[in-house]
Amino acid sequence: MIGCEASGVIDACGAGVDPARLQERVGVYSPFGGAYAEALTVPQQYALPLPANMPFEDAAAFTHVFLTAHEALHGVAPLRNGSTVLVTAAAGGLAVH
């Protein structure tokens, strides 16, 4: 889906979201798309806190790649002691899907 990654600063919180998150720098994964807009609403679990020194441009390109690798290593095929991992295409982002 196009427009599934974004980054920015939280400027409003919905019901049940800790208002301390206001002004938090976040990288966003939006499986719903819409990330090419100037503003985006997503469930709070899709807004990932950013390190203070990470540029927004890097953060917007990071979320989908990171979450794909995380899901592969912790969800689809959980790592165990003694596991072997083959990393292919380590210089790229995601393959076309």
Rosetta silent file (secondary structure, phi, psi, omega in degrees, C-alpha in Angstrom):
SEQUENCE: MIGCEASGVIDACGAGVDPARLQERVGVYSPFGGAYAEALTVPQQYALPLPANMPFEDAAAFTHVFLTAHEALHGVAPLRNGSTVLVTAAAGGLAVH
SCORE:     score description
SCORE:     0.000 S_00000001
   1 L     0.000  130.687  177.849    0.000    0.000    0.000 S_00000001
   2 L   -76.242  151.737  178.595    1.429    3.397   -0.892 S_00000001
   3 L    72.146   40.164 -178.573    1.638    6.023    1.797 S_00000001
   4 L  -103.923   -1.598  179.906    2.116    3.650    4.709 S_00000001
   5 E  -125.715  140.854  179.051    5.120    5.377    6.328 S_00000001
   6 E  -154.814  174.136  172.113    5.380    8.819    7.884 S_00000001
   7 E  -153.541  159.445  179.783    7.057   10.732   10.674 S_00000001
   8 E   165.249 -155.436 -177.290    6.307   13.874   12.610 S_00000001
   9 E  -121.032  134.115  178.139    5.127   15.257   15.923 S_00000001
  10 L   -69.775  123.164 -179.993    1.922   14.252   17.687 S_00000001
  11 L  -114.106   -1.466  175.644   -0.338   17.312   17.830 S_00000001
  12 L  -159.969  149.425  179.112   -3.535   15.692   19.152 S_00000001
  13 L  -126.629  140.499  177.375   -4.499   12.566   21.089 S_00000001
  14 L   -83.272  179.513  179.261   -7.731   10.619   20.992 S_00000001
  15 L   -58.214  135.689  176.907   -9.681    9.166   23.888 S_00000001
  16 L    84.942   -3.056  178.616   -7.652    6.753   25.993 S_00000001
  17 L   -98.654  133.455 -179.172   -4.269    8.015   24.766 S_00000001
  18 L   -59.275  118.862 -179.798   -1.875    9.454   27.343 S_00000001
  19 H   -63.930  -11.419  175.399   -1.789   13.227   26.709 S_00000001
  20 H   -65.045  -15.477  178.707    1.908   13.126   27.663 S_00000001
  21 H   -76.438  -13.262  177.263    2.441   11.918   24.088 S_00000001
  22 L   -55.618  136.655 -179.222    1.583   15.391   22.754 S_00000001
  23 L    71.371    7.904  176.299    4.604   16.876   20.967 S_00000001
  24 L   -73.256  135.552  174.526    6.307   13.458   20.903 S_00000001
  25 E   -78.423  129.542 -176.436    8.451   12.822   17.814 S_00000001
  26 E  -138.689  151.850  164.149    7.248    9.631   16.129 S_00000001
  27 E  -101.475  141.877 -173.036    7.747    7.386   13.146 S_00000001
  28 E  -123.378  132.865  167.517    4.431    6.051   11.881 S_00000001
  29 E  -109.530  122.719 -179.760    3.442    2.843   10.170 S_00000001
  30 L  -121.367   98.516  177.975   -0.045    3.129    8.701 S_00000001
  31 L   -66.008   -6.889 -179.360   -1.373   -0.076    7.152 S_00000001
  32 L   -91.258   -5.561 -174.172   -4.359    2.067    6.143 S_00000001
  33 L    78.156 -163.461  176.077   -2.283    4.314    3.863 S_00000001
  34 L    87.771    1.881 -174.157   -2.776    8.061    3.953 S_00000001
  35 L   -76.664   -3.248  175.988    0.776    8.959    4.955 S_00000001
  36 L   -85.410   -3.399 -179.856    1.225   11.381    2.041 S_00000001
  37 L   -78.681  165.869  176.242   -1.191   13.797    3.739 S_00000001
  38 L   -73.605  -25.405  178.444   -0.136   16.733    5.907 S_00000001
  39 L  -137.480  149.882 -174.670   -1.898   15.146    8.902 S_00000001
  40 L  -145.398  138.193  175.612   -2.647   11.522    9.699 S_00000001
  41 L  -111.304  125.443  179.084   -4.691    9.735   12.356 S_00000001
  42 L  -138.362  157.237  171.689   -3.516    6.269   13.443 S_00000001
  43 L   -59.507  147.591 -173.003   -4.005    4.008   16.465 S_00000001
  44 H   -58.482  -29.249 -178.681   -1.400    4.835   19.098 S_00000001
  45 H   -69.697  -12.497  177.609    0.457    1.544   18.674 S_00000001
  46 H   -92.032   -3.309  178.207    1.385    2.623   15.116 S_00000001
  47 E  -104.683  104.006 -174.054    3.146    5.781   16.365 S_00000001
  48 E   -96.802  127.552  179.740    6.641    4.707   17.427 S_00000001
  49 E   -57.879  142.266  179.471    8.798    7.042   19.573 S_00000001
  50 L  -106.595  148.283  169.535   11.906    8.322   17.807 S_00000001
  51 L   -63.405  147.894 -176.960   15.374    8.944   19.186 S_00000001
  52 L   -58.486  -30.825 -175.506   15.981   12.694   19.511 S_00000001
  53 L   -94.247    4.526  179.376   18.789   12.595   16.937 S_00000001
  54 L   -86.776  120.781  177.601   16.904   10.645   14.225 S_00000001
  55 L   -65.069  149.526  179.536   15.884   12.908   11.327 S_00000001
  56 H   -58.577  -36.273 -179.868   12.240   12.706   10.262 S_00000001
  57 H   -61.729  -42.017  177.622   13.314   11.659    6.753 S_00000001
  58 H   -67.067  -41.144 -177.816   15.133    8.604    8.141 S_00000001
  59 H   -63.598  -38.946 -178.847   12.262    7.758   10.469 S_00000001
  60 H   -66.737  -27.732  179.918    9.709    7.801    7.654 S_00000001
  61 H   -91.748   -6.112 -171.612   11.781    5.273    5.706 S_00000001
  62 H   -90.969  -37.775 -166.309   12.535    3.125    8.764 S_00000001
  63 H   -61.539  -48.698 -176.102    9.235    1.889   10.129 S_00000001
  64 H   -64.957  -43.335  179.880    8.096   -0.534    7.418 S_00000001
  65 H   -64.436  -47.200 -179.855   11.553   -2.102    7.010 S_00000001
  66 H   -61.506  -48.355 -176.931   12.074   -2.425   10.770 S_00000001
  67 H   -65.657  -32.988  176.726    8.626   -3.857   11.446 S_00000001
  68 H   -64.450  -47.118  178.602    8.986   -6.384    8.624 S_00000001
  69 H   -64.594  -42.588 -179.718   12.291   -7.654   10.044 S_00000001
  70 H   -60.811  -45.789 -179.757   10.933   -7.626   13.598 S_00000001
  71 H   -64.143  -39.074  179.287    7.863   -9.656   12.624 S_00000001
  72 H   -64.127  -41.855 -175.246   10.001  -12.160   10.706 S_00000001
  73 H   -85.996  -20.205 -176.943   12.399  -12.680   13.633 S_00000001
  74 H  -118.644  -16.593 -178.115    9.905  -12.544   16.495 S_00000001
  75 H  -112.175  -61.069 -174.970    6.576  -13.600   14.994 S_00000001
  76 H   -69.088  -47.949 -177.794    6.880  -15.800   11.930 S_00000001
  77 L  -137.101   77.312 -175.458   10.061  -17.658   12.899 S_00000001
  78 L   -55.368  136.721  177.774   11.015  -16.782   16.501 S_00000001
  79 L   -71.696  145.074  174.984   14.726  -16.912   17.220 S_00000001
  80 L  -130.981  164.638  174.201   15.996  -19.462   19.727 S_00000001
  81 L   -53.887  132.255  178.680   19.446  -20.108   21.184 S_00000001
  82 L    86.931   -0.368  178.750   21.576  -21.563   18.429 S_00000001
  83 L   -63.995  150.279  173.176   19.398  -20.192   15.602 S_00000001
  84 L  -115.689  136.090 -179.100   21.072  -19.308   12.320 S_00000001
  85 L  -122.994  129.162  174.523   19.839  -16.332   10.318 S_00000001
  86 L  -101.884  118.785  179.428   20.612  -15.693    6.658 S_00000001
  87 L  -101.774  119.709  177.294   20.373  -12.007    5.791 S_00000001
  88 L  -114.207  153.506  178.339   19.871  -11.296    2.095 S_00000001
  89 L    54.128   42.147 -177.012   19.605   -7.898    0.413 S_00000001
  90 L   -64.957  -17.150 -178.783   20.956   -6.221    3.545 S_00000001
  91 L   -90.236   -4.859 -176.220   21.644   -3.022    1.609 S_00000001
  92 L  -110.824 -178.234  175.436   18.042   -2.528    0.495 S_00000001
  93 L   -91.303 -112.225  179.408   14.672   -1.852    2.011 S_00000001
  94 L  -110.557  150.465  175.053   11.844   -4.185    1.121 S_00000001
  95 L   -73.241  164.728  176.264   11.342   -6.191   -2.008 S_00000001
  96 L   -68.508  132.636  179.789    8.376   -5.465   -4.230 S_00000001
  97 L  -129.930    0.000    0.000    5.344   -7.301   -2.869 S_00000001
